[in-house]
Amino acid sequence: MAVRSLSLTAFRSYETVRVEVGPDPVVLTGPNGAGKTNLLEALSYLSPGRGLRGARLADLARRGDTRPWAVSARIETRDGPIQVGTGADPESVNERRVVRIDGEGARGPAALAEVFSMIWLTPAMDGLFRESSSGRRRFFDRLVFAHDPLHARRFNAYERAMRERARLLKEGRRDPAWLSALEETMAETGIAVAAARRDLADRLIPVLQDGINPFPAADLALDGTLENWIGEMPAVDAEQRFREALEASRPRDAETGGAATGPHKTDLAVVHRPSGMEAELCSTGQQKSLVIALLLAAAKLESRRRPPVLLFDDVVAHLDDDHRTALFSTVLELGLQAWMTGTDDDLFRALDGRAQNFRIADGKAVARDTA
């Protein structure tokens, strides 16, 4: 599974650009500000969510360009090629993006997870274990997208129902039937979200405990009420318990907003296995290695079933020779397509003859063999 062509129109620094590649790793080099990360960000919008920068859709448009931004790609899958695309909706006054798959309109970005999967690492994720639980939850949910393509659709349905319930409670509109219907949706989708997370965690734990040398072995656990319930009782009983908890928390939720319990509260707990230390207490270098270990373990788990495309934005520059070589070797051994950026060509010498290299400058991507 790999991206074979990528086209951008009026996206960030690019007026228009097209990149044709094979299934091997792709290396993008160039000076700071050349637009390397912009290409990876464009790729990241071929999956659910707000991309690898978490940007507002309005900020993706090329400055001074009146055209709606657009990203499209041809994806090679085991079932044959698929054309996917996304971009700003020219008919919408609000921030909204449209998605097309093989020329047909799709029901929102969640449909992209059902076509192929993508996982990424960026410098901003170095602080994953020091910051709020929401970042760790988003990171793990992206790993779940690669494992369960319906996860994004379920989570979106849960969040829509939760927002509508919060609005009704805030406005004082306590219609029991309406609230019960929303809570029914939250219970069904919320337990499904928690079950998908738990399923991936259970499969990921033995891979993480083995480690991918020299990246550390690790222990992983989900710190979430719903995930714990699923381990204690059948899913149908967990749904009923969640419905009852939501009904009981209506007065409190009317004051605080959201919901007191649910999959939106789950956290990810990781332990550096060699030292036995919680990830948040580890050194910066250990934390960085743990994040990469998590991503590689998930990629290894899925490589023979639903291989993800990997995006590494300025990751290799911060690794020593041993870790950099191990990263490249793992990607090659698993047969995955990874898109990697950096300013220094020498960092990627170990991939000579085994990767496709592009020089990024002046809004263009020029293949090295044609430069």
N, C-alpha and C positions, 0 to 999 in steps of 0.2 A: 504494500500500500504506500503510495507516494504521490506528491504533487509533481505533475509533469510540465505544467505551464502556469504562470502567474501573471495577471494583467491588472494594472492600476490605472484609474482615471481620476484626476483632480484630487488625489489623496495625499495629504500632508505636503511634502516637498516635491511631489511628482506630478507633472502635468499629464504625462502618460508614459508608461513603461511596460514592457513585456519581457519576461524571463522564461526561457525554455530550458528545462533540466531533465536529467535522467533520474533513476531511482537511488543513486548514491548520495552520500552526504554532500551538502552545499555549503561552501565557505564564502562569506561576503566580507571583504576588507576595504578599508578606506579611512580617510581622516575623520576625526570627530566632527559631527554635524553634517556628514555627507549624505545621510539618509539610510544607513544600514538598519537601524532599529525600526525605521518607518516601514521597511519591507517586511520585517518580521511581524510588526503590528498589523499590517494589512493581512498577512496570513492568519493571524490569530482571530481575525473577524470572520474567518470561515469556520468558526465554532461558536457555540452559545456564549453569551456573556458580553462584557465590555472590553474585551481585548486585553493584551498583556500590560497596557498602561492604565487600564480602568478609566479611559478618557470619556468625556462627553461626546456624543455623536457629532455635535455641531463643530467641535474642535478638530475633526478629522478632515474637513474640507481644505483644499489648497487655498491659501490666502490670495484674495483678488480674483479667484476663479468662480464664475457664476454657475458652473455645471455642478450637479450633484455628484458627490464622490461615489466611486464604485470599485469593487474588487471582485475579480473572477478567477477561477482556476479550473484546470482539467486535472482530475484526480484519477490515478490508476488504482483500481481495486481488484480483488480476486474475482469479482463478477464482471469485470470490464471497466472501461473508462466512464466517468461521470463528470459532467460540467456543473459547477456550483458557482453561485455569485451572490453578492450582497452589496447594499449601498443605501444611501440616503433616499428616503421616500420623497419624490418631488411633489407629491400631492398632499403631504402632511405639513401642518403648521407647527406641530410639535416634533421633538426629536424622536424619530422612528426610523428603523431600517427595514428594508424588504429583503426577502431571500428567494432565490430561484434555484431549482435543482432540475437539471436537464430541460431548461426552458420553461418549466412549470412553476407557478407561484407556490411557496411553501407556507405552512402555518407557523411562521415566526422562526427565529434563530435556533430554537431547540431542535428543529428538524435536522440541522447540520450535524448534530451529534450522532444521528442515526445513519449518516453517510460514511463518515470516517472520524477518527479521533486525533486529538492534538494535545500535547503537554508542553509546558514551557518553563524556563527559568530565566529570571532577570536579576540584575544587581539589587533591585529594590527588595527582592525576596531573601536577601542575606539576613534580614532582621525578622524572619518568619517566627522564630521562637521567642523573640523578645517583645513582640507587639501584641495587638489584641487578638482574641480568639477568632474574629471574623476572617482575618487573613488566612489563618491555618485552615479554617473551615472551607474557604473558597479553594485553597490549594488542594485539599483532599477531595472535594467534590469534583474538581477537574480530573483527578485520577479516576474517580468513579465514572465520569462520562466515558472514559476509555474502556471501562469494564462493562458498563450497563448503559447502552445508548438511550434508554428511555428515562434515565435519571433526571436529565435536564427538564424534560417536559413535566415530570411529576413535581419537581421542586418549584418550577414556575407556577404550577397550579396551586400548590400549597401557599406560596407567597401572595398570590392574587387573592385567595380566600382570606388569608390572614389580614391583608390590608383592608379589604372590604369590611370584615368583622370589626377591625379597629375603628374604622370610620363610623360605622353604625353606633358602636359603643360610645365614642366621643361625642356624637351628636345627640346622645340620649335616646336613640331609637331602639328600644329593647324588644322588638317584635320577636317573640320566642321561636316562631316557626322559621323566620328568616335566619336568625342566628343559629338555630339548630342545623339548618341546611348547610350553612357555611362551615360550621364545626364538623359536620359529617364529612365534607370535602377535606378539611384539614386533617381529620383523623385518618382517612383512607390514604391520602397522599403522603402525609407526614410519616406514617408507619412504613409505607413503601420506601420513602427516602432513607429512613433509618435502617431498614433491612438491607438496602443496596449498599450502604456504607459499611454495615457490619459484615456483609458477605465479602466485600473487597478486603476489609481489614483482616478477616480470618484467613483469606488466601495469601495476603501480603506478608503476614507475620513470619512464616517459615522462610520466605525468600529474604526478608530483612535480617533475620537472625543468622543466616549463612553469611551475609555480607558480600560485597563485590570489592575485593582487595584492590587498592589500599583504602577504599571508602569503608567507613566503619559499619560493623553489624549494629543493629538497633532493635529495641523493643518498641512496640506501638500499641496504643489503646485508645479507644474512643470514650471520651468523657461526656456522656449524654444520657438524659433520663430515658428517652425512647429507645436508644440502643441497648440500654440495660434491661428494659422491659422485654425486649425481643429475646434476650438471652434467658429470661425467666419464665416466659409463658408463650402460648401460641399467638400468632399475629392477630387473630380475630379478638382475643382477649385484650391484647395491647391496644387495639383500636378502641374498644369499649372503654378501657381505662382512660385513654386520652380524651375521648369525648366527654367523659364525666369530669375530668380535670379542667377542660376548657369551660364547661358550663359553670363549674364552681368558681372559676377565676374571673368571671365577667365583671364583677364590681371592681376588682383590683385592676384588671386590664383596661377598664374605662378610664381610670386615672393615669395609668402609666403608658398606655398604648401598646400595640403588639400583642404578645401572649406570654404569660409567665413560663410556660413549658412548651417545648417543641423542638424540631430538628434545627431551628435557627439559633438554638442555644448551645449546640454541641461543640466541644473543643477536641483538639487532637493532642494526645500526650505521647511524647517520644523520649526514649531513654538511650543515651550513648552506651551501648552494651559493654565495650572494653573497660570503661571507667565506672559504670553503674550510675552515672550522673544524669539527672534530668536535663533535657536539651536546653532549657532556658538558663541553666547554670553553667553550661559549657562555654568554652572560649569561642571567639568569633570564627576562627578557623574550623573548629570542631562542628559548629552549627552549620557552616557552609557545606562541609562534607556530609553532614546528616541530610540536608535538603537534597543534595545530589544523589545520595544513597537511596532516599525515598523514591525519587523520580526514576532512577535506573532499575530499582526493584520492581516498580509498577510496569516499566517498559518490558522488562524481562518476563514478567508474569503474562503480559498480553501479547508478546512477540509472535507466538505461533497461533494465536486465536484471532486477535483484532489489533494488528500492529499500529501503534500510534506514530504520528509524525512528531518529531522533537524540535523545539525551538530553544536555542541557547544564545541569549543576547549578552555578549561581552562577559561570558563565563570563564573561558579558558585563560584569559589574561591574569586571573587571580588564583590559578592553580600552579603548583610546582610541577616539575617534569613528570614525576611518578603518577600523580593524580591526572594530569593532562593525558598522558599516554594511556592510562586505564580507561578514561572516559572515551577516547577515540576507539580503543580496542573493543570496548563493550558495544558501542554503537555498530561497529563493523561486524562483530561476531553475531549480533542479533539480527543483522540485515535490515536495520532501520534507516529511514531517511531522516537526517538531522540537518537543520539549517543553523549555521553558527556565524556569529559576527565577531570582528576584532579589528584593531588598528594595525597590528603587526603581523605581516605575512609569515615571519619566522615561527610564530606560535603554532602554525598549522603544517609545518614541514613534514611531520610524521604522517600526514595524510596525502602527501604527494603521490599522484597516480591512482589514488583511491577516492578522491573527492573532486567535485566540480567547483572551480574557483572563479569568482567574479570581483571585479574592481568597481566600487560604487563611488561615483563623483558626478557633480553637475546634473543631478536628476537622471542619471543613466546607470545601467548595470551592464558592464562589458565583460564577456568571458575572457579569462586570462589567455587562452590559446588564440584569441583573435585581437588582443590588445596591441 
